[in-house]
Amino acid sequence: MTCTKCQHQTCKKFGYFGKRRIQRWRCQSCSATFCEPHEKLTRDTMTANPQAAERALHCLLEGCSIRSTERLTGLNRNTIMRLLLVAGERSARMMDVRMRNLHSRYLQVDEIWTFVHKKRARVRSGDSPEVGDQWVYVAIDAETKLIPSFRVGKRFRPDTAAFLWDLYHRLADRVQLTTDGLNHYTVSVPECFGTDVDFAQLVKLFGDFGQGPDARYSPPRITEVISKVRSGDPDPEEISTSFVERQNLTMRMAMRRFTRLTNAFSKKLPHLKAAIALHFAYYNFCRVHSSLRVTPAMEAGLTDHIWSIGELLNV
């Protein structure tokens, strides 16, 4: 066996790894240890019971943490995280195919904050760029409550532009777009949509109430809301971000890694992206909206029935 680090062939067997008993080796030259080449597990090759796997994903989708799901289902947490990655990849692929040629009239856009491994104040110069604050850009159809596009990234202009380009290419008609007061939108929306959009921003001004040391976790009070028309002729009655802000609450309630003041936050960026993709696929196709009485995908005409988790992952 050749060492994967120094390429010497002075390696001896060094026990086994995991329940699959994958052979491990140790290099006599550099003392590095490694496993022999093996096929990575996928959802189809895992030994977990399919019903238990779907139950585990359902727990994650209803706000349970990884370890809570481990206790509820009996599956190992490493298996659950592998299931999450595979399910997130399939959900993202399915959403990319299905969310095309959409006929929306009113879209609302917002960003929600989270972090990976550590918050921005703790990030050091040698840390990975994946560590620190992350922002999830979300667009929602105000009428069907469908989530046509989302993106995980930094709150920088390139990520904002990439999100808007993706949103633009999924639409079939001219739309009215309402965003919050982030200044990146004033440049990126005209670049991506051109003149084919009725664009307005809703700027909220907050007071100092709730920001002192004695009221650390109290929300600030909104003192003024300013509506700004940026391009086109948007309907004043439809300039709102209420639905997308309510979707932010749904995300924080349905994904444990978004809950503040816990240790369930994301430790790796791929797992965060997988959890978000799985959440939006489940929200669009499987979860019945309380006011619509159907799923957002049914309301938008993308499907004619409520999907199960198994159907979602096997598309």
C-alpha positions as CSV (number, residue, x, y, z in Angstrom):
1,M,0.0,0.0,0.0
2,T,1.3,3.5,-1.0
3,C,1.2,6.3,1.6
4,T,-1.2,9.0,0.5
5,K,1.0,11.7,2.1
6,C,4.7,10.8,1.3
7,Q,4.0,8.2,-1.4
8,H,6.3,5.7,0.3
9,Q,5.3,2.0,0.1
10,T,6.5,1.2,3.6
11,C,3.0,0.8,5.1
12,K,1.6,-1.8,7.5
13,K,-1.9,-2.7,8.5
14,F,-3.2,-0.6,11.4
15,G,-6.6,-2.0,12.4
16,Y,-10.0,-1.2,11.0
17,F,-12.3,1.9,10.8
18,G,-16.0,2.0,11.5
19,K,-18.7,-0.6,11.4
20,R,-17.9,-1.4,7.8
21,R,-14.4,-2.5,9.0
22,I,-12.5,-0.5,6.4
23,Q,-8.8,-1.4,6.5
24,R,-6.5,1.2,7.9
25,W,-2.8,1.6,7.2
26,R,0.2,3.3,8.9
27,C,3.2,4.6,7.0
28,Q,6.5,3.5,8.6
29,S,8.2,6.5,7.0
30,C,6.1,9.5,8.1
31,S,3.7,7.7,10.6
32,A,0.6,9.0,8.8
33,T,-2.5,6.8,9.0
34,F,-5.1,6.5,6.3
35,C,-7.9,4.2,5.0
36,E,-7.7,2.1,1.9
37,P,-9.8,3.3,-1.0
38,H,-13.5,2.6,-0.5
39,E,-16.9,3.7,-1.9
40,K,-18.6,6.5,0.0
41,L,-22.0,5.8,1.4
42,T,-25.1,7.3,-0.2
43,R,-28.7,7.1,0.8
44,D,-29.2,4.1,-1.5
45,T,-26.2,2.2,-0.1
46,M,-26.7,3.0,3.6
47,T,-27.8,0.2,5.9
48,A,-30.3,2.4,7.7
49,N,-34.0,1.4,7.5
50,P,-35.7,3.6,4.9
51,Q,-38.6,4.3,7.3
52,A,-36.1,5.3,10.0
53,A,-34.2,7.5,7.5
54,E,-37.4,9.3,6.5
55,R,-38.4,9.7,10.2
56,A,-35.0,11.2,10.9
57,L,-35.3,13.7,8.1
58,H,-38.8,14.5,9.3
59,C,-37.4,15.2,12.8
60,L,-34.8,17.6,11.3
61,L,-37.5,19.3,9.3
62,E,-39.6,19.9,12.4
63,G,-36.9,21.7,14.4
64,C,-35.1,18.9,16.2
65,S,-31.3,19.0,16.6
66,I,-29.0,16.2,15.3
67,R,-28.6,14.7,18.8
68,S,-32.3,14.9,19.5
69,T,-33.0,13.1,16.3
70,E,-30.4,10.5,17.3
71,R,-32.3,9.9,20.5
72,L,-35.7,9.8,18.9
73,T,-34.8,7.5,16.0
74,G,-32.0,5.4,17.3
75,L,-29.8,6.2,14.2
76,N,-26.2,7.3,14.7
77,R,-25.7,11.0,14.4
78,N,-23.0,10.5,11.7
79,T,-25.6,8.5,9.7
80,I,-28.1,11.4,10.2
81,M,-25.7,14.0,9.0
82,R,-24.9,11.9,5.9
83,L,-28.6,11.5,5.2
84,L,-28.9,15.3,5.5
85,L,-26.2,15.9,3.0
86,V,-27.7,13.5,0.5
87,A,-31.2,14.8,1.0
88,G,-30.1,18.4,0.7
89,E,-28.2,17.6,-2.6
90,R,-31.3,15.9,-4.1
91,S,-33.6,18.7,-2.9
92,A,-31.4,21.4,-4.4
93,R,-31.2,19.5,-7.7
94,M,-35.0,18.9,-7.8
95,M,-35.7,22.6,-7.0
96,D,-33.4,23.8,-9.7
97,V,-35.3,21.7,-12.3
98,R,-38.8,22.4,-11.1
99,M,-38.5,26.2,-10.4
100,R,-38.5,27.3,-14.0
101,N,-40.8,29.5,-16.1
102,L,-42.7,30.7,-13.0
103,H,-45.7,33.1,-13.4
104,S,-45.4,35.3,-10.3
105,R,-46.7,38.8,-10.0
106,Y,-45.5,40.0,-6.6
107,L,-42.2,38.9,-5.1
108,Q,-40.7,39.9,-1.7
109,V,-37.0,39.5,-0.9
110,D,-35.2,39.5,2.4
111,E,-32.1,38.1,4.1
112,I,-31.8,36.2,7.3
113,W,-28.6,36.0,9.4
114,T,-26.9,32.9,10.8
115,F,-23.3,31.7,11.3
116,V,-21.0,28.8,10.8
117,H,-18.8,27.5,13.6
118,K,-18.2,30.9,15.1
119,K,-19.6,34.5,14.9
120,R,-17.8,37.3,13.1
121,A,-16.2,38.7,16.2
122,R,-14.4,35.4,16.8
123,V,-13.1,35.0,13.2
124,R,-9.3,35.2,12.9
125,S,-7.2,35.9,9.8
126,G,-6.2,32.3,9.3
127,D,-9.7,30.8,9.4
128,S,-11.5,29.4,6.5
129,P,-13.7,31.8,4.5
130,E,-16.6,29.4,5.2
131,V,-16.4,30.3,8.9
132,G,-18.3,33.2,10.3
133,D,-21.5,35.0,9.5
134,Q,-23.7,33.7,6.7
135,W,-26.8,35.3,5.1
136,V,-29.6,33.4,3.5
137,Y,-31.3,35.4,0.6
138,V,-34.9,34.4,0.2
139,A,-37.6,35.3,-2.3
140,I,-41.2,34.5,-1.8
141,D,-44.3,34.8,-4.0
142,A,-46.8,37.0,-2.0
143,E,-49.8,35.2,-3.6
144,T,-48.8,31.5,-3.7
145,K,-46.2,31.6,-0.9
146,L,-43.8,29.7,-3.1
147,I,-40.1,30.1,-2.6
148,P,-38.7,30.3,-6.1
149,S,-35.1,31.0,-5.2
150,F,-32.7,31.2,-2.3
151,R,-29.0,31.6,-1.8
152,V,-26.5,31.1,1.1
153,G,-23.6,33.5,1.1
154,K,-22.1,36.7,2.5
155,R,-24.0,40.0,2.6
156,F,-21.8,41.4,-0.2
157,R,-22.8,42.7,-3.6
158,P,-21.5,39.7,-5.6
159,D,-23.7,37.3,-3.6
160,T,-26.7,39.7,-3.9
161,A,-26.2,39.9,-7.7
162,A,-25.8,36.1,-8.0
163,F,-29.1,35.6,-6.1
164,L,-31.0,38.1,-8.2
165,W,-29.7,36.6,-11.5
166,D,-30.9,33.2,-10.4
167,L,-34.3,34.6,-9.5
168,Y,-34.6,36.5,-12.8
169,H,-33.9,33.4,-14.9
170,R,-36.7,31.5,-13.1
171,L,-39.4,34.0,-13.9
172,A,-41.6,34.1,-17.1
173,D,-43.3,37.4,-16.6
174,R,-42.7,40.9,-15.4
175,V,-42.9,41.1,-11.6
176,Q,-43.2,43.7,-8.9
177,L,-40.2,43.2,-6.6
178,T,-40.1,44.6,-3.0
179,T,-36.9,44.4,-0.9
180,D,-35.6,45.7,2.4
181,G,-33.3,48.7,2.6
182,L,-30.0,46.9,1.8
183,N,-28.2,49.3,-0.6
184,H,-26.8,46.4,-2.7
185,Y,-30.3,46.0,-4.2
186,T,-30.3,49.5,-5.7
187,V,-27.5,48.5,-8.0
188,S,-28.0,44.7,-8.5
189,V,-31.7,44.8,-9.3
190,P,-31.3,47.1,-12.4
191,E,-28.2,45.0,-13.5
192,C,-30.2,41.7,-13.3
193,F,-33.7,42.7,-14.3
194,G,-33.1,45.8,-16.4
195,T,-36.3,47.7,-17.0
196,D,-38.4,44.5,-16.8
197,V,-39.4,45.0,-13.2
198,D,-41.4,47.2,-10.9
199,F,-39.0,47.7,-8.1
200,A,-39.6,49.3,-4.6
201,Q,-37.7,49.2,-1.3
202,L,-39.3,49.2,2.1
203,V,-36.9,50.9,4.6
204,K,-37.6,50.5,8.3
205,L,-36.1,52.8,10.9
206,F,-35.6,51.5,14.4
207,G,-35.4,53.4,17.7
208,D,-33.1,52.8,20.6
209,F,-35.6,51.0,22.8
210,G,-34.5,47.5,23.7
211,Q,-30.9,48.1,22.8
212,G,-29.5,49.0,26.2
213,P,-27.6,46.6,28.6
214,D,-30.7,46.1,30.7
215,A,-32.8,45.0,27.8
216,R,-30.3,43.0,25.8
217,Y,-32.7,40.6,24.0
218,S,-35.6,43.0,23.6
219,P,-36.4,43.8,19.9
220,P,-36.0,47.4,18.9
221,R,-39.2,49.4,18.2
222,I,-39.9,50.5,14.6
223,T,-40.3,54.3,14.5
224,E,-40.9,54.8,10.8
225,V,-41.4,52.9,7.6
226,I,-40.4,54.6,4.3
227,S,-41.5,53.2,0.9
228,K,-39.2,54.1,-2.0
229,V,-40.0,53.4,-5.6
230,R,-36.8,52.7,-7.5
231,S,-38.0,51.7,-11.0
232,G,-41.2,51.0,-12.9
233,D,-44.7,51.6,-11.6
234,P,-45.2,49.3,-8.5
235,D,-48.6,49.0,-6.9
236,P,-48.4,50.9,-3.6
237,E,-50.8,48.4,-1.9
238,E,-48.3,45.6,-2.7
239,I,-45.1,47.2,-1.5
240,S,-44.5,45.0,1.6
241,T,-42.1,42.5,3.0
242,S,-44.4,41.0,5.6
243,F,-44.7,37.6,4.0
244,V,-40.9,37.1,3.6
245,E,-40.3,38.3,7.1
246,R,-42.8,35.7,8.3
247,Q,-40.9,33.1,6.3
248,N,-37.8,34.1,8.3
249,L,-39.7,33.0,11.4
250,T,-40.7,29.7,9.8
251,M,-37.0,29.0,9.1
252,R,-36.0,29.7,12.6
253,M,-38.8,27.6,14.0
254,A,-38.3,24.7,11.6
255,M,-34.5,24.5,11.6
256,R,-32.8,24.0,14.9
257,R,-29.5,25.4,13.6
258,F,-31.1,28.8,13.2
259,T,-32.2,29.0,16.9
260,R,-30.3,31.6,18.8
261,L,-28.5,31.1,22.1
262,T,-28.1,27.3,21.6
263,N,-25.2,25.0,20.7
264,A,-27.1,23.6,17.7
265,F,-25.6,26.1,15.3
266,S,-24.0,24.9,12.0
267,K,-20.4,23.7,12.3
268,K,-19.8,23.2,8.6
269,L,-21.1,25.2,5.6
270,P,-22.2,22.2,3.5
271,H,-24.5,21.0,6.2
272,L,-26.1,24.4,6.5
273,K,-26.7,24.5,2.8
274,A,-28.1,21.0,2.8
275,A,-30.5,21.8,5.7
276,I,-31.7,24.9,3.9
277,A,-32.3,23.2,0.6
278,L,-34.2,20.4,2.3
279,H,-36.3,22.9,4.2
280,F,-37.4,24.8,1.2
281,A,-38.1,21.7,-0.9
282,Y,-40.2,20.3,2.0
283,Y,-41.9,23.7,2.5
284,N,-42.8,24.1,-1.2
285,F,-43.9,20.5,-2.0
286,C,-44.7,18.7,1.3
287,R,-46.0,21.1,3.9
288,V,-49.6,22.3,3.7
289,H,-49.7,26.0,4.1
290,S,-52.1,27.0,6.9
291,S,-53.9,29.8,5.0
292,L,-53.8,28.2,1.5
293,R,-54.9,24.7,2.7
294,V,-52.6,23.3,0.0
295,T,-48.8,23.3,-0.5
296,P,-47.3,26.4,-2.2
297,A,-46.3,24.2,-5.2
298,M,-49.9,23.1,-5.7
299,E,-51.1,26.8,-5.4
300,A,-48.5,27.7,-8.1
301,G,-49.6,24.9,-10.4
302,L,-46.3,23.0,-10.2
303,T,-47.9,19.8,-8.9
304,D,-51.4,18.4,-8.2
305,H,-50.8,16.6,-4.9
306,I,-49.0,16.8,-1.6
307,W,-45.6,15.1,-1.7
308,S,-44.3,12.7,0.9
309,I,-40.7,12.9,2.1
310,G,-39.9,9.7,0.2
311,E,-41.3,11.1,-3.0
312,L,-39.3,14.3,-2.5
313,L,-36.1,12.4,-2.2
314,N,-36.7,9.9,-5.0
315,V,-37.6,12.4,-7.7
